[in-house]
């Protein structure tokens, strides 16, 4: 391996590491159950506007 290949290898590793850190830092967490997406809300009947559960 000569100097030119070594410099290209180091440069590629540096760029890939930089790209990985950007993806890690810029990723946002998702809030579970935001906007009522986790539970089902009953829309009609006696129990209107209540959250349906699987417990019985």
Secondary structure, DSSP 8 states (H G I E B T S, - for coil): --HHHHHHHHHHHHHHHHHHHHHHHH-----TTGGG-SSEE--SSTTTT-EE-S--
